[in-house]
Amino acid sequence: MSPAPTAPVEHMGTRVLVTGAGGFIGHHLVSSLKRRGAWVRGVDLELPRYGESAADEFLRLDLRLPEDAGRATREVEEVYALAAEMGGMGFISQHGERIYRNNLRIDLNTLEGARAAGVRRYLFASSACVYPVYRQHETAVVPLREEDAYPAQPEDGYGWEKLVSERLCLAHASDGGIETRIVRLHNVFGPLGAWDGGREKAPAAICRKVAIAKWTDDPAVEIWGDGEQTRSFCYVDDCTEGLWRLMRSDHDEPLNLGQDRLISINDLADLVASIAGVRIEKRHVPGPQGVRGRNSDNARLRAVLGWEPRISLEEGLARTYAWIEEQVRAALARRS
């Protein structure tokens, strides 16, 4: 592992696989890698919901099956492993066993397929959910450093599965099976992602609720819990930039990728309302909230990559809200 910043270079025709390419981050990542000159194979159960994929080849495969994982990983040099069963707190809090079962199968099969195919480098998309619950009991949480993951007590289900798969990647690398990179993503948001249906994350859910309030002249916006729980949120373009930079680096240990600006859900709702130009009335209702506070410590990110996320929360939310508002307007028009 080298702690020194690594100057990024273009892909120049590198053959790349993106798993989870039909999902939110994967869809954006495929487009980003194509702009950088890579040949990209996208793999997912479904095509992207919002817009066509820029992938050179898109295969609809089930990575829970070893034979499909083997087909996905053949004849590529690098793998960005983003495929996972996931969603917002409302989803992951109710589907722990399903998440364990599906995601472990996906990760085991994809990593083994990549190793067998002679893939040179493998980037695993982990999550800030690996961090111990006992470090996240306060809203004014101390930013989480990479080494804070141990002693382990991650969020049940999704968090534990991601931590186990991190260890699997490290074991493969230690045994000389494949060169791995591990990124812990912190609350990525932006356009072209889930905004309704139960799998959406907090920024998308808030944007939807504010847009509905605006277009129905009903100012009520429901917030789960007291709304004082805190998070940091990273815009998707910064996420894809960071993923690319990490893949090009020599850093082989887990690395945070997120913003380090902490904000409460109440303040997030007020910020979206300000962007929308509408007055809202927050109504606090029972609902899953996750940990009380979570923030990213970006010291190692800056040291390793010589870079950190640069798009402000205000700018990212403005782009996201504009897109979600259009989805809400179209949905309301269909209903009427």
C-alpha positions in Angstrom: 0.0 0.0 0.0 1.3 3.4 -0.9 0.0 6.4 1.1 1.2 8.9 -1.5 -1.3 10.5 -3.9 -1.5 8.7 -7.3 -2.0 10.8 -10.4 -5.0 9.4 -12.3 -4.5 8.2 -15.9 -7.1 7.5 -18.6 -8.4 4.0 -19.2 -7.3 4.0 -22.9 -9.5 1.1 -23.9 -9.2 -1.0 -20.7 -11.9 -3.7 -20.7 -14.1 -3.1 -17.6 -17.0 -4.9 -16.0 -19.5 -2.9 -13.9 -21.9 -5.1 -11.9 -25.1 -3.5 -10.7 -25.0 -1.5 -13.9 -28.8 -1.2 -13.9 -28.8 0.5 -10.6 -28.3 4.1 -9.6 -24.5 4.4 -9.0 -23.7 1.7 -11.6 -25.6 3.5 -14.3 -23.7 6.7 -13.6 -20.4 4.8 -13.3 -20.8 3.2 -16.7 -21.3 6.6 -18.3 -18.3 8.0 -16.5 -16.0 5.2 -17.5 -17.1 5.4 -21.2 -16.2 9.1 -21.2 -12.8 8.1 -19.9 -12.2 5.8 -22.9 -12.9 2.3 -21.3 -14.7 -0.5 -23.0 -17.5 -1.3 -20.5 -19.6 -4.4 -20.0 -22.6 -3.8 -17.7 -24.3 -6.6 -15.8 -27.5 -6.6 -13.8 -30.8 -8.4 -13.5 -32.5 -5.4 -15.1 -31.7 -2.5 -17.4 -31.5 1.0 -16.0 -34.9 2.3 -15.2 -34.1 5.9 -16.2 -32.4 6.2 -19.6 -30.3 3.8 -21.7 -27.0 2.4 -20.5 -23.9 3.7 -22.2 -22.3 0.2 -21.9 -20.7 -1.4 -24.9 -22.3 -4.6 -23.8 -25.1 -5.1 -21.3 -25.8 -8.6 -20.0 -28.9 -9.4 -17.9 -27.4 -12.0 -15.6 -28.1 -13.3 -12.1 -24.8 -13.1 -10.1 -26.2 -15.3 -7.4 -25.5 -18.1 -9.9 -21.8 -19.1 -10.3 -22.3 -19.8 -14.0 -23.6 -16.3 -14.6 -20.8 -14.7 -12.6 -18.3 -16.6 -14.7 -19.9 -15.3 -17.9 -19.9 -11.8 -16.5 -16.2 -11.7 -15.6 -14.7 -13.3 -18.7 -12.3 -11.3 -20.9 -12.2 -8.1 -18.7 -9.2 -6.6 -16.9 -11.0 -4.7 -14.1 -14.2 -5.2 -12.2 -16.2 -2.6 -10.3 -18.4 -4.8 -8.1 -21.4 -2.7 -7.2 -24.2 -5.3 -7.5 -26.2 -5.7 -4.3 -29.7 -6.1 -2.9 -30.2 -2.8 -1.1 -32.4 0.2 -0.5 -33.2 2.9 2.0 -33.7 2.3 5.8 -37.3 1.3 5.2 -36.1 -1.6 3.0 -32.9 -2.8 4.7 -34.5 -2.7 8.2 -37.1 -5.3 7.1 -35.1 -7.7 4.8 -32.1 -8.7 6.8 -32.1 -12.4 5.8 -32.8 -11.7 2.2 -29.9 -9.2 2.1 -27.5 -11.6 3.7 -28.4 -14.5 1.4 -28.4 -12.6 -1.9 -25.5 -10.3 -1.4 -23.2 -13.0 0.0 -23.9 -15.1 -3.1 -23.3 -12.2 -5.4 -20.0 -11.2 -3.8 -18.7 -14.8 -3.5 -19.5 -15.7 -7.1 -18.3 -12.4 -8.6 -15.0 -12.5 -6.8 -14.4 -16.1 -7.6 -15.3 -15.6 -11.2 -13.0 -12.6 -11.5 -10.1 -14.6 -9.9 -10.7 -17.6 -12.2 -10.9 -15.3 -15.3 -7.5 -13.6 -14.4 -9.0 -10.2 -13.8 -6.2 -7.8 -12.8 -8.0 -5.5 -10.4 -11.3 -5.8 -8.5 -13.0 -2.9 -6.7 -15.6 -3.8 -4.1 -18.3 -1.3 -3.2 -18.7 -1.6 0.6 -20.7 0.8 2.8 -20.5 3.1 5.8 -23.0 0.6 7.3 -19.9 -1.5 8.3 -19.1 1.0 11.1 -20.0 0.0 14.7 -23.4 1.0 16.0 -21.8 1.9 19.3 -19.8 4.7 17.6 -23.0 6.3 16.2 -25.3 6.9 19.1 -25.0 10.8 19.1 -26.2 13.3 16.5 -22.9 15.2 16.8 -21.0 12.1 15.9 -17.2 12.0 15.6 -16.3 11.4 11.9 -15.6 7.8 11.3 -12.0 6.7 10.4 -11.4 3.6 8.4 -9.8 1.8 11.4 -13.0 2.5 13.5 -14.7 -0.5 11.9 -13.2 -2.7 14.6 -14.1 -4.0 17.2 -17.0 -4.8 14.9 -20.6 -4.2 15.5 -22.1 -3.0 12.2 -25.7 -2.6 11.4 -27.4 -6.0 11.2 -28.0 -7.5 7.8 -26.6 -5.1 5.2 -23.7 -3.8 7.4 -22.5 -7.3 8.5 -22.7 -8.6 4.9 -20.6 -5.8 3.6 -18.0 -6.2 6.4 -17.7 -10.0 5.7 -17.2 -9.3 2.0 -14.5 -6.8 2.7 -12.7 -9.6 4.6 -13.2 -11.9 1.7 -11.6 -9.4 -0.7 -8.6 -8.9 1.7 -8.2 -12.6 2.0 -8.1 -13.1 -1.8 -5.5 -10.3 -2.1 -3.4 -11.7 0.7 -3.4 -15.1 -0.9 -2.3 -13.6 -4.2 -5.6 -14.5 -5.9 -6.4 -11.0 -7.2 -5.6 -7.3 -6.6 -8.5 -5.7 -4.7 -9.7 -2.2 -3.8 -12.4 -1.6 -1.1 -14.5 1.6 -0.9 -16.9 2.5 1.9 -19.6 4.6 0.3 -21.4 7.3 2.5 -25.0 8.1 1.4 -24.6 8.7 -2.3 -27.5 10.6 -4.0 -28.4 12.2 -7.3 -30.7 12.0 -10.3 -31.6 8.8 -12.1 -32.1 6.8 -8.9 -35.0 5.4 -7.0 -37.3 8.2 -5.7 -40.3 6.2 -4.7 -41.4 2.6 -4.0 -39.6 2.1 -0.7 -36.0 1.6 -1.9 -35.1 5.3 -2.1 -32.6 7.0 0.2 -33.3 10.0 2.4 -32.4 12.8 -0.1 -34.6 11.3 -2.8 -37.5 10.7 -0.4 -37.3 14.2 0.9 -37.2 15.6 -2.6 -40.2 13.6 -3.6 -42.2 14.7 -0.5 -41.3 18.3 -1.0 -42.2 18.2 -4.7 -45.6 16.6 -3.9 -46.2 19.3 -1.2 -45.5 21.9 -3.9 -47.7 20.5 -6.6 -50.6 19.5 -4.4 -50.6 22.7 -2.3 -50.4 20.5 0.8 -47.4 21.6 2.9 -47.2 18.5 5.1 -44.0 16.5 4.8 -43.5 13.4 6.9 -40.2 12.9 8.6 -39.3 9.6 10.3 -38.5 10.1 14.0 -37.7 13.5 15.4 -35.6 14.4 12.3 -32.5 15.2 14.4 -30.6 12.2 13.2 -27.6 13.3 11.2 -25.8 12.1 8.0 -23.4 13.3 5.4 -24.4 13.1 1.7 -22.2 12.6 -1.4 -23.3 13.6 -4.9 -23.1 10.8 -7.4 -20.6 12.6 -9.8 -18.1 12.9 -6.9 -18.7 9.2 -6.1 -17.9 8.0 -9.6 -14.8 10.2 -9.7 -13.7 8.7 -6.5 -14.3 5.2 -7.6 -12.2 5.7 -10.7 -9.4 7.4 -8.8 -9.3 4.6 -6.2 -9.2 1.9 -8.9 -6.2 3.7 -10.5 -4.4 4.0 -7.1 -2.2 1.6 -5.2 -4.3 1.7 -2.1 -5.4 -1.8 -1.1 -7.2 -1.2 2.3 -10.7 0.0 2.9 -11.2 3.7 2.1 -14.1 6.1 2.9 -15.7 7.9 0.0 -18.2 10.6 1.0 -18.7 14.2 2.1 -17.7 15.2 5.6 -20.5 17.8 6.1 -22.9 16.7 8.7 -26.6 17.7 8.4 -29.8 16.6 10.2 -32.8 15.3 8.3 -34.8 18.3 9.5 -32.3 20.7 8.0 -32.1 18.6 4.9 -35.9 19.0 4.4 -35.6 22.7 5.0 -32.8 22.9 2.4 -34.8 21.1 -0.2 -37.8 23.2 0.5 -35.7 26.3 0.0 -34.5 25.0 -3.4 -38.1 24.2 -4.4 -39.3 27.7 -3.3 -42.0 26.2 -1.1 -43.1 26.3 2.6 -43.4 23.0 4.3 -44.7 21.7 7.6 -42.7 18.9 9.0 -44.7 16.1 10.6 -42.7 13.6 12.6 -44.0 10.1 12.4 -42.7 6.7 13.6 -40.3 4.9 11.2 -36.9 3.3 10.9 -34.1 5.8 11.4 -30.9 3.7 11.5 -28.0 5.0 13.6 -28.3 8.4 15.4 -25.5 10.1 13.5 -22.9 9.2 10.9 -20.1 11.2 9.2 -17.1 10.4 7.1 -13.5 11.2 8.1 -11.8 12.1 4.8 -8.2 12.4 6.0 -7.1 9.2 4.4 -9.1 9.9 1.2 -7.2 13.2 0.8 -3.8 11.5 1.6 -4.3 8.6 -0.7 -6.0 10.2 -3.7 -4.9 13.8 -3.4 -8.6 14.6 -3.9 -12.0 14.7 -2.1 -15.6 15.3 -3.1 -16.1 18.8 -4.3 -19.8 19.2 -5.3 -21.7 21.0 -2.5 -24.8 19.6 -0.9 -26.7 22.6 -2.2 -25.6 22.1 -5.8 -26.2 18.3 -5.7 -29.6 18.7 -4.1 -30.6 21.4 -6.7 -29.8 19.0 -9.5 -31.5 16.1 -7.8 -34.6 18.0 -6.8 -35.1 19.3 -10.4 -35.1 15.8 -11.8 -37.3 14.3 -9.1 -39.8 17.2 -9.4 -40.2 16.3 -13.1 -40.9 12.6 -12.1 -43.5 13.8 -9.5 -45.2 16.1 -11.9 -45.4 13.4 -14.6 -46.8 10.9 -12.0 -49.4 13.4 -10.7 -50.5 14.2 -14.3 -51.0 10.5 -15.0 -53.2 10.1 -12.0 -55.4 13.0 -12.9 
